[in-house]
Amino acid sequence: MISLSSFVENIIQEHSMKIRVKRGLNLNLKGKSKPVSDPFPSPSRYAVKPIDFVGIAPRLEVGEGDHVNAGDVLFYSKYQPQIKFTSPVSGKVKEIVRGRRRVILRVVIEADETISYKSFNPVADNADTILNTLLESGIFSFIKQRPYDIVPNPEEKPKAIYVRGYDSSPLAPDYDFALKGEEAMLQKGLDLISKLTDGKVYTIVKDGVQTLFHNLKNTELIEVSGPHPAANPSVAISRTHPIVQGERLWVVDPWTLVFIGRLFENGQLDLTKKVAFAGGVFKEPKYYKLIAGAYLKDGLSPLLKQTQDIRIISGGPLTGTNITEDGFIGLEDNVVTVLKEGKEARLFGWLPFIGTSRKTVYRLNFDWFSNKEMDLDTSLHGEERAFVMTEEMEEVFPFDIFPAHLLKAVLTEDVDNMERLGILEVVPEDFALIDYISSSKIEAQHIIRKGLNQMMVEIG
């Protein structure tokens, strides 16, 4: 008897790899990065944050005052010691910041003026030697496993690997520009990671647009079209390799492939990349070249129209992390968003037709120019309220899943219903638009993350 996943895979192979998404929403936000690149003012500090890696219980390998080289281990996973997290630069461990119950929030390194690198001797003879090098260098922690959206178990081989070559989210980076000049390392990384699976490596690209990903070998393209979240890996996975209990898939960022290529080419951990700086607060939104984990706040000030009442986000406006307080970009983030804090109250705000500047999905205001750029702030325009069934979530959710029912199953901790309703098929970012449009003002991404964590404990 042929399995459901094999049946779907056979159908896909017989037809062109094109996916068209009808349900979703494109947000045309002001401040998209222009295709211009400059070096970011040299940060003096860098940080690695264990909280960026779901499910990791860190064990420190260093203490305050220790000197490390780029590629030296800072901490490792308590339950999987082979998964290591390494320093992006050389320098002195300046601070180990802890939160409640002494949970490690970040390890801060005061960078040397000239970076010194740990020397690796990468061997690409087979899958085992490649995997060992990725683990030793810390790059393995950049890979995400489906289901659960966590760092994979290195002992489990993925059925297939998905490369995110296109991002449909608002203010997302243009990988074709950001990766220009890195084609050789991108191909090398792709060739190496393809040896870690017996299945295929798929690359998600935008349908009808010729990019550098179309020139890559050793991968199969999945061309997607439609509104966001058309480019989310979950969409491609649901149409090509539906999640089956016990199977594992990997999702890889294109910059991770570049880092892998550099590691095996030069024997060094080089996490330099072009990051999109976007948002209506920037004087000139564009790309800046920096090393992952950099401290941004000092270098950001001259680039902004205002420095007060702003929110600095590591990542996109829908899924990113607020770093206004600590100021360090996440290791895996490819965009930095700065938005105005929404502190202004609107007179008679409960009246839908008062005012023209407020954007609404339901066109309750006089917004005749729906395609113009929106300069949105962080205001929620209301507080959390009763979770009612309005079918609004289904309008922006392109999966064959009932999102409201799934969220309620998570809130009631009904594991059987969570699995039956498809929680293994999704990750928090798939619910970002629901956070945006929901009239109940619920934190859908947070709820789904909680549900996935419970599923890991209950069924593994």
C-alpha positions as CSV (number, residue, x, y, z in Angstrom):
1,M,0.0,0.0,0.0
2,I,1.4,3.4,-1.0
3,S,1.5,6.1,1.8
4,L,-0.2,9.4,1.4
5,S,3.1,11.3,1.3
6,S,4.4,9.0,-1.5
7,F,1.2,9.4,-3.5
8,V,1.4,13.2,-3.3
9,E,5.1,13.1,-4.1
10,N,4.4,11.0,-7.3
11,I,1.8,13.5,-8.4
12,I,4.1,16.4,-7.9
13,Q,6.9,14.8,-9.8
14,E,4.7,14.2,-12.8
15,H,3.7,17.8,-13.0
16,S,5.5,21.1,-12.9
17,M,6.5,22.3,-9.4
18,K,4.2,25.3,-9.2
19,I,2.1,26.4,-6.2
20,R,-0.6,29.0,-6.4
21,V,-1.9,30.5,-3.2
22,K,-5.2,32.4,-3.2
23,R,-5.8,33.0,0.5
24,G,-3.5,35.5,2.2
25,L,-2.8,39.2,2.4
26,N,0.0,41.4,1.1
27,L,0.9,44.4,3.3
28,N,2.6,47.2,1.3
29,L,4.5,48.8,4.2
30,K,6.6,52.0,3.8
31,G,10.3,51.6,4.1
32,K,11.3,48.7,2.0
33,S,15.1,48.4,1.6
34,K,16.5,49.8,-1.6
35,P,19.0,47.7,-3.5
36,V,22.0,49.6,-2.1
37,S,24.6,48.1,0.3
38,D,27.0,49.8,2.8
39,P,29.1,48.4,5.6
40,F,27.5,48.9,9.0
41,P,29.5,50.9,11.5
42,S,31.7,48.4,13.2
43,P,29.9,47.2,16.4
44,S,32.0,46.8,19.5
45,R,29.9,44.0,20.9
46,Y,28.2,40.8,19.7
47,A,25.8,38.4,21.4
48,V,24.5,34.9,21.0
49,K,21.1,34.4,22.6
50,P,20.0,30.9,23.6
51,I,16.3,32.1,23.6
52,D,16.5,32.4,19.8
53,F,16.8,28.6,19.7
54,V,13.6,26.8,20.8
55,G,14.0,23.8,23.0
56,I,17.6,24.4,23.9
57,A,18.8,24.2,27.6
58,P,22.2,25.8,27.4
59,R,25.3,24.7,29.3
60,L,28.1,27.2,29.3
61,E,31.6,26.4,28.1
62,V,33.0,29.9,28.9
63,G,33.0,32.4,31.7
64,E,33.1,36.2,31.9
65,G,36.6,37.4,31.0
66,D,37.5,34.4,28.8
67,H,38.9,35.1,25.3
68,V,37.4,33.3,22.4
69,N,38.0,33.1,18.7
70,A,35.3,33.2,16.0
71,G,34.1,29.6,16.0
72,D,34.9,28.7,19.6
73,V,32.1,27.1,21.6
74,L,30.2,29.4,24.0
75,F,27.6,26.9,25.1
76,Y,26.0,23.6,24.1
77,S,22.7,21.9,24.4
78,K,22.2,20.1,27.8
79,Y,20.2,17.2,26.3
80,Q,22.2,17.0,23.0
81,P,25.8,18.0,23.8
82,Q,26.8,17.5,20.2
83,I,24.7,20.6,19.2
84,K,27.1,23.5,19.9
85,F,26.7,27.3,19.7
86,T,29.8,29.2,18.8
87,S,31.0,32.8,18.8
88,P,30.6,34.9,15.6
89,V,33.7,37.0,16.4
90,S,36.8,36.9,18.5
91,G,37.1,38.8,21.7
92,K,36.6,38.8,25.5
93,V,33.4,37.4,27.0
94,K,32.2,40.7,28.5
95,E,28.9,39.6,30.1
96,I,26.7,36.6,30.6
97,V,23.2,38.0,31.1
98,R,20.7,35.9,33.0
99,G,17.0,36.2,33.6
100,R,14.5,34.7,36.0
101,R,15.7,31.5,37.6
102,R,19.2,32.2,36.2
103,V,18.1,31.4,32.6
104,I,20.8,32.5,30.2
105,L,19.5,35.3,28.0
106,R,22.6,36.2,26.1
107,V,26.4,35.8,26.0
108,V,28.0,39.1,25.1
109,I,31.5,39.3,23.4
110,E,33.5,42.5,23.3
111,A,35.0,42.1,19.8
112,D,38.7,42.4,18.9
113,E,39.7,45.1,16.4
114,T,40.9,42.3,14.1
115,I,38.9,39.1,14.1
116,S,40.8,35.8,14.8
117,Y,39.2,32.6,13.6
118,K,39.3,29.1,14.9
119,S,40.7,26.8,12.2
120,F,38.5,23.9,11.2
121,N,39.6,21.0,9.0
122,P,36.4,20.3,7.1
123,V,36.2,16.9,5.4
124,A,33.4,16.3,2.9
125,D,34.0,12.6,2.2
126,N,30.5,11.6,3.3
127,A,27.4,12.6,5.3
128,D,29.0,11.8,8.7
129,T,32.0,14.0,8.2
130,I,29.9,16.9,6.8
131,L,27.5,16.6,9.7
132,N,30.3,16.5,12.3
133,T,31.8,19.7,10.9
134,L,28.5,21.5,10.9
135,L,28.0,20.5,14.6
136,E,31.5,21.5,15.6
137,S,31.2,24.9,13.9
138,G,27.8,25.7,15.3
139,I,26.2,26.2,11.9
140,F,24.0,23.1,12.4
141,S,22.0,25.2,15.0
142,F,20.8,27.4,12.1
143,I,18.9,24.6,10.5
144,K,15.2,24.2,11.5
145,Q,13.3,20.9,11.7
146,R,9.7,20.3,10.8
147,P,7.6,19.5,12.6
148,Y,8.1,21.8,15.7
149,D,10.4,24.4,14.0
150,I,13.3,23.5,16.3
151,V,17.0,22.7,15.9
152,P,17.0,19.1,14.4
153,N,18.2,16.0,16.1
154,P,21.5,15.3,14.3
155,E,20.8,11.5,14.7
156,E,17.7,11.7,12.5
157,K,18.1,12.0,8.8
158,P,15.6,14.3,7.0
159,K,13.3,13.0,4.3
160,A,13.8,16.2,2.3
161,I,15.3,19.7,2.7
162,Y,13.7,23.0,1.8
163,V,15.7,26.1,1.0
164,R,13.9,29.5,1.4
165,G,14.8,31.4,-1.7
166,Y,11.9,33.8,-1.5
167,D,10.2,35.6,1.3
168,S,6.7,37.1,0.7
169,S,6.4,38.8,4.1
170,P,6.3,42.6,4.4
171,L,9.7,44.4,4.2
172,A,11.4,41.1,3.5
173,P,14.9,41.1,2.0
174,D,15.5,40.6,-1.7
175,Y,17.7,37.5,-1.6
176,D,18.7,38.1,-5.3
177,F,20.3,41.3,-4.3
178,A,21.6,40.4,-0.9
179,L,23.3,37.2,-2.1
180,K,24.8,38.8,-5.2
181,G,28.5,37.7,-5.4
182,E,27.9,34.7,-3.1
183,E,26.7,32.4,-5.8
184,A,29.7,30.0,-5.6
185,M,29.5,29.6,-1.8
186,L,25.7,29.2,-2.1
187,Q,26.1,26.4,-4.6
188,K,28.9,24.8,-2.5
189,G,26.7,24.8,0.6
190,L,23.8,23.4,-1.3
191,D,25.9,20.5,-2.7
192,L,27.2,19.7,0.8
193,I,23.8,19.8,2.6
194,S,22.2,17.7,-0.1
195,K,24.4,14.8,1.1
196,L,22.6,14.8,4.4
197,T,19.4,13.5,3.0
198,D,18.4,10.6,0.8
199,G,15.6,12.7,-0.6
200,K,15.5,15.9,-2.6
201,V,16.6,19.5,-1.8
202,Y,13.8,21.9,-2.8
203,T,14.3,25.6,-3.3
204,I,11.3,27.9,-3.0
205,V,11.3,30.8,-5.5
206,K,8.8,33.3,-6.8
207,D,6.9,32.2,-9.9
208,G,7.7,34.3,-13.0
209,V,10.8,36.0,-11.7
210,Q,14.3,34.9,-12.8
211,T,16.7,34.9,-9.9
212,L,20.1,33.5,-9.0
213,F,18.4,30.5,-7.5
214,H,17.4,29.4,-11.0
215,N,21.1,28.8,-11.8
216,L,21.6,26.5,-8.9
217,K,22.3,22.8,-9.5
218,N,21.5,19.8,-7.3
219,T,18.1,21.2,-6.3
220,E,14.5,21.2,-7.5
221,L,12.7,24.6,-7.7
222,I,9.2,25.1,-6.3
223,E,7.7,28.2,-7.9
224,V,5.1,29.9,-5.7
225,S,2.7,32.7,-6.5
226,G,0.0,34.6,-4.6
227,P,-0.2,36.8,-1.5
228,H,1.7,36.3,1.7
229,P,2.2,33.7,3.2
230,A,2.7,32.0,-0.2
231,A,6.5,31.7,0.3
232,N,6.4,30.2,3.8
233,P,8.0,26.8,3.7
234,S,5.0,25.3,5.4
235,V,2.9,26.0,2.3
236,A,5.4,24.2,0.0
237,I,5.8,21.3,2.5
238,S,2.0,20.8,2.7
239,R,1.8,20.5,-1.0
240,T,4.8,18.3,-1.6
241,H,5.7,16.3,1.5
242,P,2.8,16.5,4.0
243,I,4.1,15.9,7.5
244,V,3.8,12.3,8.6
245,Q,4.3,11.3,12.2
246,G,7.9,10.2,12.7
247,E,9.3,11.8,9.6
248,R,11.6,14.8,9.7
249,L,12.1,17.6,7.2
250,W,14.7,20.4,7.3
251,V,14.3,24.1,6.4
252,V,17.4,26.1,5.6
253,D,18.0,29.8,5.0
254,P,20.1,30.7,2.0
255,W,22.6,32.5,4.1
256,T,23.1,29.3,6.1
257,L,24.2,27.7,2.8
258,V,26.6,30.5,2.2
259,F,28.1,30.0,5.7
260,I,28.5,26.3,5.1
261,G,30.2,27.0,1.7
262,R,32.7,29.4,3.4
263,L,33.4,27.0,6.2
264,F,34.3,24.2,3.8
265,E,36.2,26.5,1.4
266,N,38.3,28.4,4.0
267,G,38.1,26.4,7.2
268,Q,36.6,29.4,9.1
269,L,33.3,30.4,10.6
270,D,32.5,33.6,8.7
271,L,28.9,34.9,9.5
272,T,29.2,38.1,7.5
273,K,26.0,38.9,5.5
274,K,23.9,41.7,4.0
275,V,21.0,42.5,6.2
276,A,18.0,44.6,5.1
277,F,17.3,47.6,7.3
278,A,13.7,48.5,6.7
279,G,10.8,50.6,8.0
280,G,9.4,54.1,7.7
281,V,11.6,55.5,10.5
282,F,14.8,55.1,8.4
283,K,16.1,58.1,6.5
284,E,17.2,55.8,3.7
285,P,16.2,52.1,4.1
286,K,18.9,49.9,2.5
287,Y,21.2,46.9,3.1
288,Y,24.1,46.9,5.5
289,K,26.9,44.4,5.7
290,L,27.5,43.1,9.2
291,I,28.4,40.0,11.2
292,A,25.5,38.1,12.7
293,G,24.8,38.9,16.3
294,A,26.0,42.5,16.1
295,Y,25.0,45.3,18.5
296,L,23.0,47.7,16.5
297,K,21.7,50.6,18.7
298,D,24.8,52.8,18.5
299,G,25.1,52.5,14.7
300,L,21.4,52.9,14.2
301,S,20.9,56.3,15.6
302,P,22.4,58.3,12.7
303,L,20.3,56.3,10.2
304,L,16.9,57.2,11.8
305,K,14.5,60.1,11.5
306,Q,13.8,59.8,15.2
307,T,15.4,57.9,18.1
308,Q,12.5,58.2,20.6
309,D,9.3,56.3,20.7
310,I,10.5,53.6,18.3
311,R,10.6,49.8,18.3
312,I,13.6,48.0,17.0
313,I,12.8,44.6,15.7
314,S,15.2,41.8,14.8
315,G,13.3,40.2,11.9
316,G,10.2,41.3,10.0
317,P,7.3,43.4,11.4
318,L,5.0,40.4,11.7
319,T,7.3,37.8,13.2
320,G,10.4,39.5,14.5
321,T,11.6,40.0,18.1
322,N,11.6,43.3,19.9
323,I,15.3,44.2,20.7
324,T,14.8,47.8,21.7
325,E,16.3,47.0,25.1
326,D,19.2,44.7,24.3
327,G,20.0,45.9,20.8
328,F,21.5,42.7,19.4
329,I,20.3,41.3,16.0
330,G,19.5,37.6,16.1
331,L,22.0,35.2,14.5
332,E,19.4,34.0,12.0
333,D,17.6,37.2,11.1
334,N,18.1,38.8,7.7
335,V,16.1,42.0,8.3
336,V,16.0,44.7,10.9
337,T,12.8,46.6,11.2
338,V,12.2,49.9,13.0
339,L,8.7,51.2,13.5
340,K,7.1,54.0,15.5
341,E,5.5,53.1,18.8
342,G,1.8,53.5,18.6
343,K,1.1,55.7,21.6
344,E,-1.4,58.2,20.2
345,A,-5.0,57.7,21.1
346,R,-7.6,58.4,18.3
347,L,-10.5,60.6,19.2
348,F,-13.7,58.6,18.9
349,G,-11.6,55.6,17.9
350,W,-14.6,53.2,18.3
351,L,-16.3,54.9,15.3
352,P,-15.0,53.0,12.2
353,F,-15.4,55.9,9.7
354,I,-13.6,58.6,11.7
355,G,-10.2,59.3,10.3
356,T,-8.5,58.3,7.0
357,S,-5.0,57.2,8.2
358,R,-6.0,54.0,9.9
359,K,-5.5,50.9,7.7
360,T,-8.1,48.2,8.0
361,V,-8.4,44.9,6.3
362,Y,-12.2,45.2,6.2
363,R,-12.1,48.7,4.5
364,L,-14.1,50.3,7.3
365,N,-12.3,53.6,6.7
366,F,-12.1,55.9,3.6
367,D,-9.0,54.2,2.1
368,W,-9.4,54.8,-1.6
369,F,-5.8,54.2,-2.4
370,S,-5.4,50.6,-1.2
371,N,-2.2,50.0,-3.0
372,K,-0.3,52.9,-1.6
373,E,2.5,52.3,1.0
374,M,1.3,52.2,4.6
375,D,3.3,53.8,7.3
376,L,2.0,51.7,10.2
377,D,3.1,51.9,13.8
378,T,2.9,49.3,16.6
379,S,-0.6,50.2,17.8
380,L,-3.0,47.3,18.3
381,H,-6.0,49.6,18.1
382,G,-7.7,47.7,20.9
383,E,-7.1,45.2,23.7
384,E,-7.5,41.4,23.8
385,R,-11.1,40.5,23.9
386,A,-13.5,37.5,23.6
387,F,-12.3,34.9,21.1
388,V,-15.3,34.7,18.7
389,M,-15.8,32.6,15.6
390,T,-16.0,35.0,12.7
391,E,-14.3,33.1,9.9
392,E,-11.9,36.0,9.4
393,M,-8.9,33.8,10.0
394,E,-9.6,31.5,7.1
395,E,-9.4,34.4,4.7
396,V,-5.6,34.8,5.2
397,F,-4.7,31.2,6.0
398,P,-3.8,29.1,3.0
399,F,-3.8,25.6,4.6
400,D,-6.5,23.0,4.7
401,I,-6.7,23.6,8.5
402,F,-9.3,25.3,10.7
403,P,-7.1,27.9,12.4
404,A,-9.6,29.0,15.0
405,H,-10.4,25.5,16.0
406,L,-6.7,24.6,16.3
407,L,-6.0,27.7,18.4
408,K,-8.9,26.7,20.8
409,A,-7.5,23.2,21.0
410,V,-4.1,24.5,22.1
411,L,-5.7,26.9,24.6
412,T,-7.6,23.9,26.2
413,E,-4.4,21.7,25.9
414,D,-6.3,19.1,24.0
415,V,-3.4,17.2,22.5
416,D,-5.5,14.7,20.5
417,N,-7.5,17.5,18.8
418,M,-4.3,19.5,18.2
419,E,-2.8,16.7,16.3
420,R,-6.1,15.9,14.5
421,L,-6.4,19.6,13.4
422,G,-3.0,19.7,11.9
423,I,-0.6,21.4,14.4
424,L,2.3,19.4,13.1
425,E,1.8,21.0,9.6
426,V,2.4,24.6,10.9
427,V,4.8,26.8,12.8
428,P,4.2,30.2,14.5
429,E,5.1,32.3,11.5
430,D,2.2,30.8,9.6
431,F,-0.2,32.6,12.0
432,A,1.5,36.0,11.7
433,L,-1.3,37.4,9.5
434,I,-3.9,36.1,12.0
435,D,-2.2,38.2,14.7
436,Y,-2.5,41.2,12.4
437,I,-6.1,40.9,11.3
438,S,-7.8,39.2,14.3
439,S,-10.5,41.3,15.8
440,S,-10.0,39.4,19.0
441,K,-6.4,40.7,19.3
442,I,-5.1,37.3,20.3
443,E,-1.4,36.3,20.2
444,A,-1.8,33.4,17.8
445,Q,1.9,32.9,17.2
446,H,2.5,32.6,20.9
447,I,-0.3,30.2,21.3
448,I,0.9,27.9,18.5
449,R,4.4,27.9,19.9
450,K,3.0,26.8,23.2
451,G,1.1,24.0,21.5
452,L,4.1,22.8,19.6
453,N,6.1,22.7,22.8
454,Q,3.4,20.6,24.4
455,M,3.3,18.3,21.4
456,M,7.1,17.7,21.7
457,V,6.6,16.7,25.3
458,E,3.5,14.5,24.7
459,I,4.5,12.6,21.5
460,G,8.1,13.6,20.8
